[in-house]
Amino acid sequence: MPRYNYECEGCSAFIELVHSMSDEAKDCPECSAKNSLRKVLSIPSVKQQPKKHVGAAVKSAIEEYKQRIANERGVWEDFDFGEK
């Protein structure tokens, strides 16, 4: 679920809450003021895959490609083109 930042108009507390996009926080959990929270614009965070996983996938793809090339070379070396 997404995280949202709020500021209480009653006590000026900054609060981070986790709730669904359709829900709205209204009451301050710090001072219990009713309908006092307003959303504060924040920078979105993006989860990224660790680079080692990407590196492993690239290494695997390179090894598969090398093996395929080696297999193809073997096939073509044994192929008779009719040249004598």
Steps between C-alpha positions, in 0.01 A plus 500: 500500500617853435641728768369853538643798687268726695531813709264568785352850495441474875841396637721540186618137526628331184360149473558216254203264461448186295154454350328421172464768235124523556533566875565843646655569839310767688575480872847568639644203690726738699252753640168328405376814323207419271531569123834674553731308264596631160712313248852623448662453160791257518749342261384157386731209571569234242605152593790377288634153450845449647762530227650160575178333377519694175868409464422133555229510234736665252777249575255214453381641165860543380588143598191366319593702191860371507375143529258548210780642281728210595227251412435671165869499413512128564204445267651707219845340531350158430271623220593398145458797265585284197833672457791273415 
